[in-house]
Amino acid sequence: MRYSEDLPHEELSKYASDDMLIFTALISIFVSFALLYMGIKGKQMWMIPWAIGLFILSIVMGYAIYFEADYLGY
């Protein structure tokens, strides 16, 4: 059974609150520090850009949700 693709925006975020998304951003920041540490310690160079990217995107997402920034115009 396929899901309907014409769901309204209200139903897409029915079960996710802003607090849950900010908590996810905070967890992602801690995960990015762990990735950075493991990447440096284990000499895995691919982990370092992933960690930096995750950190930056988590900060942007947390800022956008907390301050209700409207980047996409929805």
C-alpha positions in Angstrom: 0.0 0.0 0.0 1.4 3.4 -1.0 1.2 6.5 1.1 -0.7 9.4 -0.4 1.7 12.1 -1.6 -0.6 15.0 -1.3 -0.5 15.4 2.5 -1.0 18.9 3.8 1.9 20.6 5.7 0.0 20.3 9.0 -0.1 16.5 8.9 3.6 16.3 8.1 4.6 17.8 11.5 1.7 16.5 13.5 3.9 14.4 15.8 7.0 16.6 16.0 7.1 19.6 18.3 9.7 22.3 18.3 11.1 21.1 21.6 11.8 17.6 20.1 13.6 19.2 17.1 15.7 21.4 19.3 16.6 18.4 21.5 17.6 16.6 18.3 19.8 19.5 17.3 21.5 19.4 20.7 22.1 15.6 20.5 23.5 16.2 17.0 26.0 18.7 18.4 27.3 16.1 20.9 27.5 13.5 18.2 29.5 15.9 16.0 32.0 16.3 18.8 32.3 12.6 19.2 32.8 12.1 15.5 35.4 14.8 15.5 37.3 13.2 18.4 37.1 9.8 16.8 38.1 11.1 13.4 41.2 12.8 14.8 42.2 10.0 17.2 41.6 7.2 14.7 43.1 9.2 11.7 39.9 8.8 9.8 39.9 12.0 7.7 36.4 11.5 6.3 34.9 11.9 9.8 36.2 15.3 10.3 34.3 17.1 7.5 31.2 15.1 8.5 31.5 16.3 12.1 32.0 19.9 11.1 29.1 19.8 8.7 26.8 18.1 11.3 27.8 20.8 13.8 27.1 23.7 11.4 23.8 22.3 10.3 22.7 21.5 13.8 23.4 25.0 14.9 21.5 26.4 11.9 18.5 24.1 12.5 18.4 24.9 16.3 18.7 28.6 15.5 15.9 28.5 12.9 13.5 26.6 15.2 14.3 28.5 18.4 14.1 32.0 16.8 11.4 30.9 14.3 13.5 32.0 11.3 11.7 31.3 8.0 14.4 30.4 5.5 12.2 28.5 3.0 9.1 30.8 3.1 6.5 28.2 4.3 
